[in-house]
Amino acid sequence: SDPEFVTAIRTRDPKLRFKRVWAVCKKKRKCENEERQDKNKDEEFGVKNVVLEGHGGCGNMQPQVRQAALQLKAAFEVTSEEGPKRKETVNI
């Protein structure tokens, strides 16, 4: 659905593909459906365009995944009613 993600997936070299997919996915912090916007949409001539529907997303916040030596850690920003935001890290 995201053209930048599709081009990253089509990369043949596995290491380069991983870097490109990582660069696209690290920007996303929430699981949500993104609205598709066609800038070249021409409704005057009525060309039939197939509308792809997204999955809707679950709405959950996604963690930042960090690598420390041979361990992977997920870092969440937790907001509590009592105080400011704080970060929690969990080993994956």
ChimeraX attribute file (.defattr): number of C-alpha atoms within 10 A of each C-alpha:
attribute: neighborCount
match mode: 1-to-1
recipient: residues
	/A:1	12
	/A:2	10
	/A:3	8
	/A:4	12
	/A:5	15
	/A:6	11
	/A:7	12
	/A:8	18
	/A:9	15
	/A:10	9
	/A:11	14
	/A:12	9
	/A:13	8
	/A:14	10
	/A:15	9
	/A:16	13
	/A:17	16
	/A:18	14
	/A:19	12
	/A:20	17
	/A:21	17
	/A:22	13
	/A:23	14
	/A:24	14
	/A:25	11
	/A:26	12
	/A:27	9
	/A:28	13
	/A:29	13
	/A:30	13
	/A:31	13
	/A:32	15
	/A:33	14
	/A:34	13
	/A:35	11
	/A:36	12
	/A:37	7
	/A:38	7
	/A:39	6
	/A:40	6
	/A:41	10
	/A:42	10
	/A:43	9
	/A:44	6
	/A:45	6
	/A:46	8
	/A:47	9
	/A:48	7
	/A:49	9
	/A:50	6
	/A:51	7
	/A:52	8
	/A:53	11
	/A:54	12
	/A:55	9
	/A:56	11
	/A:57	11
	/A:58	10
	/A:59	11
	/A:60	10
	/A:61	13
	/A:62	15
	/A:63	18
	/A:64	15
	/A:65	15
	/A:66	14
	/A:67	10
	/A:68	7
	/A:69	6
	/A:70	5
	/A:71	9
	/A:72	14
	/A:73	16
	/A:74	16
	/A:75	16
	/A:76	17
	/A:77	14
	/A:78	10
	/A:79	11
	/A:80	9
	/A:81	6
	/A:82	6
	/A:83	7
	/A:84	8
	/A:85	12
	/A:86	10
	/A:87	10
	/A:88	12
	/A:89	15
	/A:90	11
	/A:91	11
	/A:92	9
